[in-house]
């Protein structure tokens, strides 16, 4: 399930296990295009945390990770940033990055 995160819940979401965090904004057309893919990934991977952060509402988290382009996907393992993708990427690429962290 895709969870909407803020600064506090973000820290909890990445603390342990595998996490995919999607940074986007409501006005971003590429974000709208990738959102259904992220929702599918979340549904197909119930063993990981999948979260979304709106960069307009929670810019402090985006700034912490130097997010300057959206959509951006960050892949975490036990609180450590392991990989990232910027822009619209295919579902198979996202899944491959997740599988590498499991």
Secondary structure as a PSIPRED ss2 file (coil, helix, strand):
# PSIPRED VFORMAT (PSIPRED V4.0)

   1 X C   1.000  0.000  0.000
   2 X E   0.000  0.000  1.000
   3 X E   0.000  0.000  1.000
   4 X E   0.000  0.000  1.000
   5 X C   1.000  0.000  0.000
   6 X C   1.000  0.000  0.000
   7 X H   0.000  1.000  0.000
   8 X H   0.000  1.000  0.000
   9 X H   0.000  1.000  0.000
  10 X H   0.000  1.000  0.000
  11 X H   0.000  1.000  0.000
  12 X H   0.000  1.000  0.000
  13 X H   0.000  1.000  0.000
  14 X H   0.000  1.000  0.000
  15 X C   1.000  0.000  0.000
  16 X C   1.000  0.000  0.000
  17 X C   1.000  0.000  0.000
  18 X E   0.000  0.000  1.000
  19 X E   0.000  0.000  1.000
  20 X E   0.000  0.000  1.000
  21 X E   0.000  0.000  1.000
  22 X E   0.000  0.000  1.000
  23 X E   0.000  0.000  1.000
  24 X E   0.000  0.000  1.000
  25 X C   1.000  0.000  0.000
  26 X C   1.000  0.000  0.000
  27 X C   1.000  0.000  0.000
  28 X C   1.000  0.000  0.000
  29 X H   0.000  1.000  0.000
  30 X H   0.000  1.000  0.000
  31 X H   0.000  1.000  0.000
  32 X H   0.000  1.000  0.000
  33 X H   0.000  1.000  0.000
  34 X H   0.000  1.000  0.000
  35 X H   0.000  1.000  0.000
  36 X H   0.000  1.000  0.000
  37 X H   0.000  1.000  0.000
  38 X H   0.000  1.000  0.000
  39 X H   0.000  1.000  0.000
  40 X H   0.000  1.000  0.000
  41 X H   0.000  1.000  0.000
  42 X H   0.000  1.000  0.000
  43 X H   0.000  1.000  0.000
  44 X H   0.000  1.000  0.000
  45 X C   1.000  0.000  0.000
  46 X C   1.000  0.000  0.000
  47 X C   1.000  0.000  0.000
  48 X C   1.000  0.000  0.000
  49 X E   0.000  0.000  1.000
  50 X E   0.000  0.000  1.000
  51 X E   0.000  0.000  1.000
  52 X E   0.000  0.000  1.000
  53 X E   0.000  0.000  1.000
  54 X E   0.000  0.000  1.000
  55 X C   1.000  0.000  0.000
  56 X C   1.000  0.000  0.000
  57 X C   1.000  0.000  0.000
  58 X C   1.000  0.000  0.000
  59 X H   0.000  1.000  0.000
  60 X H   0.000  1.000  0.000
  61 X H   0.000  1.000  0.000
  62 X H   0.000  1.000  0.000
  63 X H   0.000  1.000  0.000
  64 X H   0.000  1.000  0.000
  65 X C   1.000  0.000  0.000
  66 X C   1.000  0.000  0.000
  67 X C   1.000  0.000  0.000
  68 X C   1.000  0.000  0.000
  69 X C   1.000  0.000  0.000
  70 X C   1.000  0.000  0.000
  71 X C   1.000  0.000  0.000
  72 X E   0.000  0.000  1.000
  73 X E   0.000  0.000  1.000
  74 X E   0.000  0.000  1.000
  75 X E   0.000  0.000  1.000
  76 X E   0.000  0.000  1.000
  77 X E   0.000  0.000  1.000
  78 X C   1.000  0.000  0.000
  79 X C   1.000  0.000  0.000
  80 X E   0.000  0.000  1.000
  81 X E   0.000  0.000  1.000
  82 X E   0.000  0.000  1.000
  83 X E   0.000  0.000  1.000
  84 X E   0.000  0.000  1.000
  85 X E   0.000  0.000  1.000
  86 X E   0.000  0.000  1.000
  87 X C   1.000  0.000  0.000
  88 X C   1.000  0.000  0.000
  89 X C   1.000  0.000  0.000
  90 X C   1.000  0.000  0.000
  91 X H   0.000  1.000  0.000
  92 X H   0.000  1.000  0.000
  93 X H   0.000  1.000  0.000
  94 X H   0.000  1.000  0.000
  95 X H   0.000  1.000  0.000
  96 X H   0.000  1.000  0.000
  97 X H   0.000  1.000  0.000
  98 X H   0.000  1.000  0.000
  99 X H   0.000  1.000  0.000
 100 X H   0.000  1.000  0.000
 101 X H   0.000  1.000  0.000
 102 X C   1.000  0.000  0.000
